[in-house]
Amino acid sequence: MANSPAHESDRTLAQARQSLNDQRAGGRRVGSIGRQSAALKRGHVLRKLGRIGMAIIAIWVAASIAGLVIGGIGWTGIILTVLATFIAFAVFARFPKMTTPSKASLSGGDVKSLVGRTEMWLEGQRRALPPPAVKLVDHIGLQLDALGMQLKDVDPAHPSLVEVRKLVGEHLPGVVDGFRKIPEHLRYEERAGTNPNTQFMESLGLISTEIDSVTRQLASGAIDDLAIKTRYLDYKYGSALDEAGKP
């Protein structure tokens, strides 16, 4: 019988084997999946260091002024100043913490900063994904870097920006978030000849292809300009070199 205990046990074992195979397919890489998310993290760290530096300077300037006013702060004052320095360092090194963008926030804001924010959001989802999907998400991170480079100089009125916002800020997070909501033991359950895990990988593949397509569209102008300049330089200087080379 289709719903017999033996059948359910076989299906559970099959799902477990599939999950184990996914785990063996590769580990979950930590860190940034793209340059833009890494840049956001570096900026956060630099701002922290700036706050730490300002706090320490303020503490020692205050101690120096107090010493001038009261004729020295003594060993007790020095110890308190050093202690305040350590406390300031510990507090500002820990707070404020960098917050991962929420899925809802990805649909708004500046489209040019969308790539970095989406990369950071994806980094927070990788632990809940099977290793094959993690590898594809990491590849998408590289594609998002290339897309981000094109977005830096693109006209804000460019029609492709609407597609970029939907693709990177809505469709990609929506697919990942939808897969995460499916319990792990149901991700490999066959339905109509497929299963959620296969559908998820296919969706990521389609999104990856579309990101590459949009990047090519945005880069087409620069590619055409370079080809025109190359032909011009070849016409102007290439023929002159040929003439100079003749006996």
C-alpha positions as CSV (number, residue, x, y, z in Angstrom):
1,M,0.0,0.0,0.0
2,A,1.2,3.5,-0.8
3,N,0.7,4.8,2.7
4,S,1.9,1.7,4.6
5,P,4.4,2.1,7.4
6,A,7.0,0.2,5.3
7,H,6.5,2.6,2.4
8,E,6.8,5.6,4.7
9,S,10.0,4.2,6.2
10,D,11.6,3.6,2.8
11,R,10.7,7.2,1.7
12,T,12.2,8.6,4.9
13,L,15.4,6.7,4.4
14,A,15.6,7.9,0.8
15,Q,15.2,11.5,1.9
16,A,17.8,11.0,4.6
17,R,20.3,9.6,2.1
18,Q,19.6,12.5,-0.3
19,S,20.2,15.0,2.5
20,L,23.5,13.2,3.5
21,N,24.6,13.2,-0.1
22,D,24.0,17.0,-0.2
23,Q,26.0,17.4,3.0
24,R,28.9,15.5,1.5
25,A,28.8,17.5,-1.7
26,G,30.6,20.4,-0.1
27,G,31.0,22.5,3.0
28,R,29.4,25.8,3.7
29,R,31.9,28.5,3.0
30,V,31.9,31.4,5.4
31,G,32.6,35.0,4.8
32,S,31.4,37.3,2.0
33,I,30.0,36.0,-1.2
34,G,30.9,39.2,-3.1
35,R,33.0,42.3,-3.1
36,Q,30.1,44.7,-2.4
37,S,29.0,42.9,0.8
38,A,32.6,42.8,1.9
39,A,32.9,46.5,1.2
40,L,29.9,47.2,3.4
41,K,31.4,45.1,6.2
42,R,34.8,47.0,5.9
43,G,32.9,50.3,6.1
44,H,31.2,49.2,9.2
45,V,34.5,48.1,10.8
46,L,36.2,51.4,9.8
47,R,33.4,53.4,11.4
48,K,33.8,51.4,14.6
49,L,37.5,52.0,14.6
50,G,36.8,55.7,14.1
51,R,34.4,55.8,17.1
52,I,36.9,53.9,19.2
53,G,39.7,56.3,18.3
54,M,37.5,59.4,19.1
55,A,36.4,57.9,22.4
56,I,40.0,57.1,23.5
57,I,41.2,60.6,22.5
58,A,38.3,62.2,24.3
59,I,39.1,60.2,27.5
60,W,42.8,61.1,27.5
61,V,42.2,64.8,26.6
62,A,39.7,65.0,29.5
63,A,42.2,63.4,31.8
64,S,44.9,65.8,30.7
65,I,42.6,68.8,31.3
66,A,41.7,67.5,34.7
67,G,45.4,67.1,35.5
68,L,46.1,70.7,34.5
69,V,43.2,72.0,36.5
70,I,43.8,70.1,39.8
71,G,47.6,69.9,39.4
72,G,47.9,66.2,38.4
73,I,45.6,63.2,38.6
74,G,48.0,60.8,40.4
75,W,48.2,57.1,40.0
76,T,44.5,56.7,40.8
77,G,43.6,59.0,38.0
78,I,45.9,57.2,35.6
79,I,44.5,53.9,36.5
80,L,40.9,55.2,36.1
81,T,41.9,56.7,32.7
82,V,43.3,53.4,31.5
83,L,40.3,51.5,32.8
84,A,38.0,54.0,31.0
85,T,40.0,53.4,27.8
86,F,39.6,49.7,28.0
87,I,35.9,50.0,28.7
88,A,35.4,52.4,25.8
89,F,37.3,50.0,23.5
90,A,35.2,47.0,24.6
91,V,31.9,48.9,24.2
92,F,32.6,50.5,20.8
93,A,34.2,47.3,19.5
94,R,31.0,45.4,20.2
95,F,28.3,48.0,19.5
96,P,26.7,48.9,17.3
97,K,26.5,45.5,15.7
98,M,26.1,45.3,11.9
99,T,22.5,44.3,11.1
100,T,21.7,42.0,8.2
101,P,19.2,43.6,5.8
102,S,15.7,42.1,6.1
103,K,14.0,40.6,3.1
104,A,11.4,43.3,3.1
105,S,14.1,46.1,3.0
106,L,15.6,44.7,-0.2
107,S,12.6,45.8,-2.3
108,G,13.3,49.5,-1.4
109,G,16.2,51.9,-1.3
110,D,18.7,52.9,-3.9
111,V,19.0,50.3,-6.6
112,K,22.8,50.9,-6.9
113,S,23.3,49.8,-3.3
114,L,20.8,46.9,-3.8
115,V,23.5,44.4,-4.9
116,G,25.6,44.7,-1.7
117,R,22.5,44.5,0.5
118,T,21.3,41.4,-1.3
119,E,24.7,39.8,-1.0
120,M,24.7,40.4,2.7
121,W,21.1,38.9,3.0
122,L,22.2,35.8,1.0
123,E,25.1,35.3,3.3
124,G,22.7,35.0,6.2
125,Q,20.7,32.3,4.4
126,R,23.5,30.0,3.4
127,R,23.5,27.9,6.6
128,A,20.0,26.8,5.9
129,L,20.7,25.7,2.3
130,P,22.1,22.4,1.0
131,P,25.7,22.6,-0.2
132,P,24.9,22.4,-3.9
133,A,22.6,25.4,-3.5
134,V,25.3,27.2,-1.5
135,K,27.7,26.7,-4.4
136,L,25.2,28.2,-6.8
137,V,24.4,31.1,-4.4
138,D,28.2,31.8,-4.2
139,H,28.3,31.8,-8.0
140,I,25.4,34.3,-8.0
141,G,27.4,36.4,-5.6
142,L,30.1,36.7,-8.2
143,Q,27.5,37.6,-10.8
144,L,26.1,40.2,-8.5
145,D,29.5,41.8,-8.3
146,A,29.7,42.1,-12.1
147,L,26.2,43.6,-12.1
148,G,27.1,46.0,-9.4
149,M,30.0,47.3,-11.4
150,Q,27.6,48.1,-14.3
151,L,25.1,49.8,-12.0
152,K,27.7,52.3,-10.7
153,D,27.7,54.3,-14.0
154,V,24.2,53.5,-15.3
155,D,21.6,56.3,-15.9
156,P,19.0,56.3,-13.1
157,A,16.3,56.4,-15.8
158,H,17.6,53.3,-17.5
159,P,14.7,50.9,-18.1
160,S,16.7,47.9,-17.1
161,L,16.9,49.2,-13.5
162,V,13.2,48.2,-13.0
163,E,14.1,44.6,-14.0
164,V,17.2,44.6,-11.7
165,R,15.1,45.7,-8.7
166,K,12.6,42.9,-9.3
167,L,15.2,40.3,-10.1
168,V,17.7,41.0,-7.3
169,G,15.4,42.6,-4.7
170,E,12.3,40.5,-5.1
171,H,12.6,37.3,-7.1
172,L,16.0,36.0,-5.8
173,P,15.2,36.6,-2.1
174,G,11.7,35.3,-2.6
175,V,12.9,32.0,-4.0
176,V,15.5,31.5,-1.3
177,D,13.1,32.4,1.5
178,G,10.4,30.2,0.1
179,F,12.7,27.2,0.0
180,R,13.8,27.9,3.6
181,K,10.2,27.7,4.8
182,I,9.9,24.1,3.6
183,P,10.8,21.5,6.3
184,E,14.0,19.6,5.4
185,H,12.3,16.2,5.4
186,L,9.8,17.5,2.7
187,R,12.4,19.1,0.4
188,Y,13.1,15.7,-1.4
189,E,9.5,14.4,-1.4
190,E,8.5,13.6,-5.0
191,R,5.4,15.3,-6.4
192,A,4.4,15.2,-10.1
193,G,7.9,13.9,-11.0
194,T,9.9,16.5,-9.2
195,N,10.6,17.8,-5.6
196,P,11.1,21.2,-3.9
197,N,14.9,20.8,-3.9
198,T,15.0,20.3,-7.6
199,Q,12.6,23.1,-8.2
200,F,14.7,25.4,-6.0
201,M,17.9,24.6,-7.9
202,E,16.2,25.2,-11.2
203,S,14.9,28.5,-10.1
204,L,18.3,29.6,-8.9
205,G,19.7,28.6,-12.3
206,L,17.1,30.7,-14.1
207,I,17.9,33.7,-11.9
208,S,21.6,33.2,-12.5
209,T,21.0,33.2,-16.2
210,E,18.9,36.3,-16.1
211,I,21.4,38.2,-14.0
212,D,24.1,37.4,-16.6
213,S,21.7,38.6,-19.3
214,V,20.9,41.9,-17.6
215,T,24.6,42.5,-16.9
216,R,25.4,42.0,-20.6
217,Q,22.6,44.4,-21.6
218,L,24.0,47.1,-19.3
219,A,27.6,46.5,-20.5
220,S,26.6,46.5,-24.2
221,G,27.1,50.2,-24.5
222,A,30.6,50.1,-23.1
223,I,31.5,47.1,-25.3
224,D,30.2,49.0,-28.4
225,D,32.1,52.1,-27.5
226,L,35.4,50.1,-27.1
227,A,34.9,48.5,-30.5
228,I,34.3,51.9,-32.1
229,K,37.4,53.4,-30.5
230,T,39.5,50.3,-31.5
231,R,38.4,50.6,-35.1
232,Y,39.1,54.4,-35.1
233,L,42.6,53.9,-33.6
234,D,43.3,51.1,-36.1
235,Y,42.2,53.3,-39.0
236,K,44.2,56.4,-37.8
237,Y,47.3,54.8,-36.5
238,G,47.4,51.3,-37.9
239,S,47.5,52.5,-41.5
240,A,50.2,55.0,-40.5
241,L,52.3,52.3,-39.0
242,D,51.9,50.2,-42.2
243,E,53.0,53.2,-44.3
244,A,56.0,53.8,-42.1
245,G,57.0,50.1,-42.4
246,K,57.2,50.2,-46.1
247,P,60.7,50.5,-47.7
